[in-house]
Amino acid sequence: MPAENFSFYRCEIRTSGMQTFEEGLVYWPHPSTKPEFEQDPSVLEILAPFIEEASYGSAVDLLFDPEEIEIPY
């Protein structure tokens, strides 16, 4: 199996109740390098410090540069 290519994009994330954002990265695997693996385009993988206030299903605020990455809604 060939190596996977991927990109990282800077972002900031917080749960809706937090006052400040944590710095993080959006991880995006390039689909062309893993044609046998299909990821739902509405799924975002975020690498960030542990956010104690977050739990499964928590609403979050995400800041990113729309000129770097287009996120489907």
FENCOR-V131473 format. One record per residue. N is the residue number from 1. SS is DSSP state (H for helix, E for strand, C for the rest). PHI is phi as a letter, one per 20 degrees, with the letter a starting at -180 (* if undefined). D_LAST is the distance of its C-alpha to the last C-alpha in Angstrom with 1 decimal. Layout:
BEGIN
n & ss & phi & d_last
N & SS & PHI & D_LAST
N & SS & PHI & D_LAST
END
This chain:
BEGIN
n & ss & phi & d_last
1 & C & * & 31.6
2 & C & f & 30.6
3 & C & f & 29.1
4 & C & e & 25.3
5 & C & e & 23.9
6 & E & b & 21.1
7 & E & c & 19.8
8 & E & d & 19.2
9 & E & c & 17.3
10 & E & f & 18.4
11 & E & b & 16.4
12 & E & c & 17.6
13 & E & c & 16.7
14 & E & b & 18.4
15 & E & f & 18.4
16 & C & g & 18.2
17 & C & e & 22.0
18 & C & e & 22.8
19 & C & e & 24.3
20 & C & d & 23.7
21 & C & e & 21.1
22 & E & d & 21.9
23 & E & f & 21.6
24 & E & b & 19.7
25 & E & c & 18.4
26 & E & e & 15.3
27 & E & e & 17.0
28 & E & c & 15.9
29 & E & f & 18.4
30 & C & f & 19.1
31 & H & g & 18.8
32 & H & f & 21.9
33 & H & e & 24.1
34 & C & c & 23.2
35 & C & f & 23.1
36 & C & e & 24.2
37 & C & d & 21.3
38 & C & d & 18.0
39 & C & d & 15.1
40 & C & g & 12.1
41 & C & f & 9.4
42 & C & e & 7.0
43 & C & e & 10.2
44 & C & d & 11.0
45 & E & d & 14.8
46 & E & d & 16.1
47 & E & d & 19.8
48 & E & b & 21.2
49 & C & f & 24.4
50 & C & g & 24.8
51 & C & d & 23.5
52 & C & g & 25.9
53 & C & f & 24.0
54 & C & e & 21.1
55 & C & b & 21.4
56 & C & g & 19.5
57 & C & n & 17.0
58 & C & f & 17.2
59 & C & f & 14.5
60 & E & c & 14.2
61 & E & d & 13.6
62 & E & c & 12.6
63 & E & d & 14.0
64 & E & b & 13.8
65 & C & e & 15.2
66 & C & f & 12.7
67 & C & e & 15.8
68 & C & e & 16.0
69 & C & b & 12.6
70 & C & d & 9.4
71 & C & d & 6.4
72 & C & f & 3.8
73 & C & d & 0.0
END
